[in-house]
Amino acid sequence: MKKLLNTLYITSYEKYLSLEGETVVISEQGKECARIPLHNIESIVTMGYAGVSPALLGKCAEYGIVISFLSRSGRFLAHTVGPYNGNVVLRKTQYRYSENEEICTSISKNIMTGKLFNSRGVVERAIRDYSSSLDVDKLKSVSEDLKESISNIEKCKDTEQLRGVEGEAASRYFSVFDNLILQQKKDFAFSTRVRRPPTDPVNAMLSFSYTLLNSMTTSALYCVGLDPYVGFMHKDRPGRTSLSLDLMEELRSVFADRFVITMINKRVINKGDFFVKENGAVYFTDDGKKKFLQSWQMKKQNTIVHPFLKEKVEWGMVPYVQALLLARFLRGDIDGYPPFLWK
């Protein structure tokens, strides 16, 4: 099993990354700030504009360290990767399957089953843990709706119908998302999912966590030799990591959404960690972003038992495991793609 290493997050737009020997050197305005050995790093996520030296880019490519470039607001810009792992036969199979609607639908059904199963699990866990503080009847109603949506997945004849089921289920799930926020209600009210741009702190946290999850999933797909840009449910679109979006669907609720709720309910993040731009967009302050990323890194290191492998893995390894299972299916080693069904 691949070993989970640290992700280096650069949140200041003035930081410059360079290489000295086998070490990443972080500097600002010509002054050295920190040094981190490359052997401790599995990926780099930078939200700065000062840049990365060509030497470091080359060394990261050689070592298989993916560098993800985000805007200051957390919007994905680009990835840099080295030579592909795996083999061309695997990717040719992926491309061929992506053109077959029947196969795309079969894979997508498993992915959507995982997504809705896990979304329902988040609601059910809230009912179980905080019944005295919640509108239990409302949450149980949504839980039953999600259960019905899961059963409707098998009836779908193509990915277009699947997207319809998923969209309706997501709407029901987010209709009770505000109920899961038990602390700081005045500052972290949630009414609906708003993406570009986020217009409240909760949506800002969700968008940022999805970007981080997408980066993890993309790195995992590169590691196993799959093309992150060719998906099965999310169809091809220039510049979009469609397969990454496919694979992260089943992890959104149990990894990202629950993490956001925990950050609010445990008061790790507060209203002072955000600022509002003139157009109404809400984003993290630099200090808020640092707190969020520190907790995200700790979350990745927590150990769970993978529901399919029945082995202990770190949360941060789950995208890699799922990418590996997808690759095994495409190679014909297993009969179907087993989604991540968290209990």
C-alpha positions in Angstrom: 0.0 0.0 0.0 1.2 3.5 -0.8 2.4 5.5 2.2 0.6 8.7 3.1 3.0 11.6 3.2 2.4 15.3 3.8 0.9 17.8 1.5 2.7 21.1 1.5 0.2 23.9 1.4 1.4 27.4 0.4 -1.2 30.0 1.3 0.7 33.3 0.9 0.8 34.8 -2.6 4.3 36.2 -2.0 6.0 32.8 -1.3 8.5 31.5 -3.8 9.4 27.8 -4.0 12.9 26.6 -5.1 15.1 23.6 -4.9 18.3 23.1 -3.0 19.7 19.5 -3.1 16.7 17.3 -2.1 15.0 20.1 -0.2 12.2 22.6 -1.0 13.2 26.1 0.0 10.4 28.5 0.8 11.2 32.2 0.6 9.5 35.6 0.5 11.0 38.7 -1.0 14.4 37.0 -1.1 14.3 35.9 2.6 14.3 32.2 3.4 11.2 31.2 5.5 11.4 27.4 5.7 13.0 24.2 4.3 11.2 20.9 3.8 12.8 17.6 2.6 11.3 16.3 -0.6 11.0 12.8 0.8 8.4 14.0 3.3 6.1 15.4 0.6 3.6 13.6 -1.6 2.1 16.7 -3.2 2.2 20.6 -3.2 -0.7 22.9 -3.3 0.2 26.5 -3.8 -2.1 29.5 -3.7 0.6 32.0 -4.4 1.7 33.8 -7.5 5.4 34.4 -6.8 6.2 31.1 -8.5 8.0 27.8 -8.5 11.5 27.4 -9.8 12.1 25.2 -13.0 14.5 23.1 -11.0 11.9 22.3 -8.4 9.3 21.6 -11.1 11.6 19.1 -12.7 12.5 17.4 -9.5 8.9 17.1 -8.4 8.1 15.6 -11.8 10.9 13.1 -11.4 9.7 12.1 -7.9 6.0 11.9 -8.9 5.1 14.9 -6.7 2.0 16.6 -8.1 2.0 20.4 -7.8 -1.5 22.0 -7.9 -1.9 25.7 -8.5 -4.9 27.5 -7.0 -6.0 31.1 -7.1 -6.0 33.1 -3.8 -9.7 32.3 -3.5 -9.0 28.6 -3.8 -10.1 28.1 -7.4 -8.2 25.4 -9.3 -5.9 26.7 -12.0 -3.5 23.9 -13.1 -1.6 20.7 -12.2 2.0 19.8 -13.0 2.8 16.1 -13.2 5.7 14.0 -14.3 5.7 10.8 -16.5 2.5 8.7 -16.2 2.6 5.6 -14.0 0.8 2.5 -15.1 0.7 1.6 -18.8 -0.9 2.8 -22.0 -3.1 -0.3 -22.2 -4.9 0.8 -19.0 -5.6 4.3 -20.3 -6.7 3.0 -23.7 -9.2 0.8 -21.9 -10.3 3.9 -19.9 -10.8 5.9 -23.1 -12.7 3.1 -24.9 -15.0 2.6 -21.9 -15.6 6.3 -21.7 -17.1 6.2 -25.2 -19.5 3.3 -24.3 -22.6 4.7 -22.7 -23.6 1.3 -21.3 -20.3 0.9 -19.4 -20.4 4.5 -18.3 -23.8 4.0 -16.9 -22.8 0.9 -15.0 -19.7 2.6 -13.4 -21.7 5.7 -12.7 -24.4 3.7 -10.9 -21.9 2.4 -8.5 -20.4 5.9 -7.9 -23.8 7.4 -7.4 -24.8 4.6 -5.0 -21.8 5.4 -3.0 -22.5 9.2 -3.0 -26.2 8.8 -1.9 -25.4 6.1 0.6 -22.8 8.3 2.2 -25.0 11.4 2.1 -27.8 9.5 3.8 -25.2 8.2 6.4 -24.3 11.8 7.3 -28.0 12.6 7.9 -28.5 9.3 9.9 -25.5 9.9 12.0 -26.7 13.4 12.9 -30.0 11.9 14.0 -28.3 9.3 16.1 -25.8 11.6 17.8 -27.8 14.8 18.2 -31.5 13.8 18.2 -32.3 16.2 21.1 -31.0 19.2 19.2 -32.5 18.5 15.7 -35.8 18.4 13.9 -35.6 14.6 13.7 -38.8 14.2 11.7 -37.4 16.5 9.0 -34.1 14.7 8.8 -35.8 11.2 8.8 -37.9 12.4 5.9 -34.9 13.4 3.9 -33.2 10.1 4.9 -36.1 8.2 3.4 -36.0 10.3 0.3 -32.3 9.5 -0.2 -33.0 5.8 0.4 -35.6 5.9 -2.4 -33.2 7.7 -4.6 -30.7 4.9 -4.1 -33.2 2.4 -5.2 -34.0 4.5 -8.2 -30.4 4.4 -9.4 -30.8 0.9 -10.7 -33.7 1.9 -12.8 -31.7 4.5 -14.7 -31.0 3.6 -18.3 -28.2 6.1 -19.0 -26.0 8.7 -17.3 -28.5 11.5 -18.1 -31.2 9.9 -16.0 -28.6 9.3 -13.3 -27.7 12.9 -13.2 -31.4 13.7 -12.7 -31.7 11.4 -9.7 -28.4 12.7 -8.3 -29.5 16.4 -8.7 -32.8 15.8 -6.9 -31.2 13.8 -4.1 -28.5 16.5 -3.7 -31.2 19.2 -3.4 -32.9 17.2 -0.6 -29.6 16.6 1.2 -28.7 20.3 1.2 -32.2 21.2 2.3 -31.3 20.0 5.8 -27.6 20.9 5.8 -28.3 23.9 7.9 -29.8 21.7 10.5 -26.5 19.9 11.0 -24.8 23.2 12.0 -25.4 23.3 15.8 -23.0 26.1 16.8 -22.4 29.7 15.7 -25.8 29.6 13.9 -25.9 33.4 13.5 -22.6 33.5 11.6 -22.9 30.2 9.7 -26.4 30.1 8.3 -26.9 28.0 5.2 -29.8 28.2 2.8 -28.6 26.7 -0.5 -25.5 25.6 -2.3 -23.9 28.6 -4.1 -20.7 27.8 -6.1 -19.2 30.6 -8.2 -18.7 32.7 -6.2 -19.7 31.5 -2.7 -21.8 34.1 -1.0 -21.6 33.0 2.6 -18.9 31.3 4.9 -20.4 27.8 4.7 -20.4 27.8 0.9 -16.9 29.2 0.9 -15.8 26.3 3.2 -17.6 23.7 1.1 -16.1 25.0 -2.2 -12.6 25.2 -0.7 -12.8 21.6 0.7 -14.1 20.3 -2.6 -11.1 21.9 -4.4 -8.8 20.2 -1.9 -10.5 16.9 -2.4 -10.4 17.2 -6.1 -6.6 17.8 -5.9 -6.2 14.7 -3.8 -8.3 12.6 -6.2 -6.4 13.9 -9.2 -3.1 13.0 -7.7 -4.4 9.6 -6.8 -5.5 8.9 -10.4 -2.1 10.0 -11.8 -0.4 7.7 -9.3 -2.3 4.6 -10.6 -1.9 5.5 -14.3 -5.4 6.8 -15.1 -6.3 10.0 -16.9 -8.1 12.4 -14.6 -9.6 14.3 -17.5 -11.6 11.4 -19.0 -14.6 10.5 -16.9 -17.6 8.2 -17.1 -20.4 10.3 -15.5 -18.9 13.7 -15.9 -18.4 14.0 -19.7 -15.4 15.4 -21.4 -14.9 19.2 -21.1 -11.7 21.0 -21.9 -9.7 21.7 -18.7 -12.1 19.7 -16.4 -10.8 16.7 -14.4 -13.9 14.7 -15.2 -12.7 11.4 -13.7 -11.6 13.2 -10.5 -15.1 14.7 -10.2 -16.5 11.2 -10.7 -14.3 9.6 -8.0 -14.8 12.3 -5.4 -18.6 12.2 -5.6 -18.8 9.4 -3.1 -16.4 11.2 -0.7 -18.0 14.7 -0.7 -20.3 14.1 2.2 -18.3 11.9 4.4 -15.0 13.6 3.9 -15.6 17.2 3.0 -19.1 18.0 4.3 -18.6 16.4 7.7 -15.2 18.2 8.0 -16.8 21.6 7.3 -19.6 20.9 9.9 -17.0 19.8 12.4 -14.9 23.0 11.9 -18.0 25.1 12.6 -19.5 23.1 15.5 -16.1 22.8 17.3 -15.5 26.5 16.7 -12.2 26.0 15.0 -13.4 28.4 12.4 -15.3 31.6 13.2 -16.7 34.6 11.3 -13.4 36.5 11.6 -11.8 34.0 9.3 -13.6 35.3 6.3 -13.9 38.5 4.3 -16.4 39.8 1.7 -15.4 41.2 -1.6 -17.2 44.1 -3.4 -19.2 41.6 -5.5 -20.5 39.8 -2.5 -18.2 36.8 -2.7 -17.0 35.4 0.6 -13.5 34.0 1.0 -11.1 32.8 3.7 -8.6 35.2 5.2 -5.0 34.0 5.1 -5.2 33.1 8.8 -8.5 31.3 8.4 -7.2 29.4 5.4 -4.2 28.3 7.5 -6.4 27.0 10.3 -8.6 25.1 7.9 -5.6 23.5 6.1 -4.0 22.5 9.4 -7.1 20.7 10.5 -7.5 19.2 7.0 -4.0 17.7 7.2 -4.9 16.2 10.6 -8.1 14.8 9.1 -6.1 13.0 6.4 -4.0 11.3 8.9 -6.9 9.8 10.9 -7.1 6.0 10.4 -10.3 4.1 9.4 -11.1 0.6 8.2 -11.8 0.6 4.5 -15.2 -0.9 4.0 -14.2 -3.0 0.9 -10.6 -4.0 1.7 -11.3 -4.4 5.4 -7.9 -3.0 6.1 -6.8 0.1 8.1 -6.0 3.1 6.0 -5.6 6.8 6.6 -8.4 9.0 5.4 -6.0 10.7 3.1 -5.3 7.4 1.4 -9.0 6.7 0.5 -8.9 8.5 -2.9 -5.8 6.5 -3.8 -7.5 3.2 -2.8 -10.6 4.0 -4.8 -8.5 5.0 -7.8 -6.6 1.7 -7.5 -9.9 -0.2 -7.3 -11.1 1.5 -10.4 -7.9 0.7 -12.2 -8.3 -3.0 -11.1 -11.8 -3.0 -12.6 -10.6 -1.5 -15.9 -7.9 -4.2 -16.1 -10.5 -6.9 -15.5 -9.1 -8.0 -12.1 -12.5 -7.4 -10.4 -16.0 -7.6 -11.8 -17.2 -4.1 -11.0 -16.0 -0.9 -9.4 -16.7 -1.1 -5.6 -17.7 2.4 -4.3 -16.7 3.7 -0.9 -19.7 2.9 1.4 -18.9 4.5 4.7 -20.7 3.2 7.8 
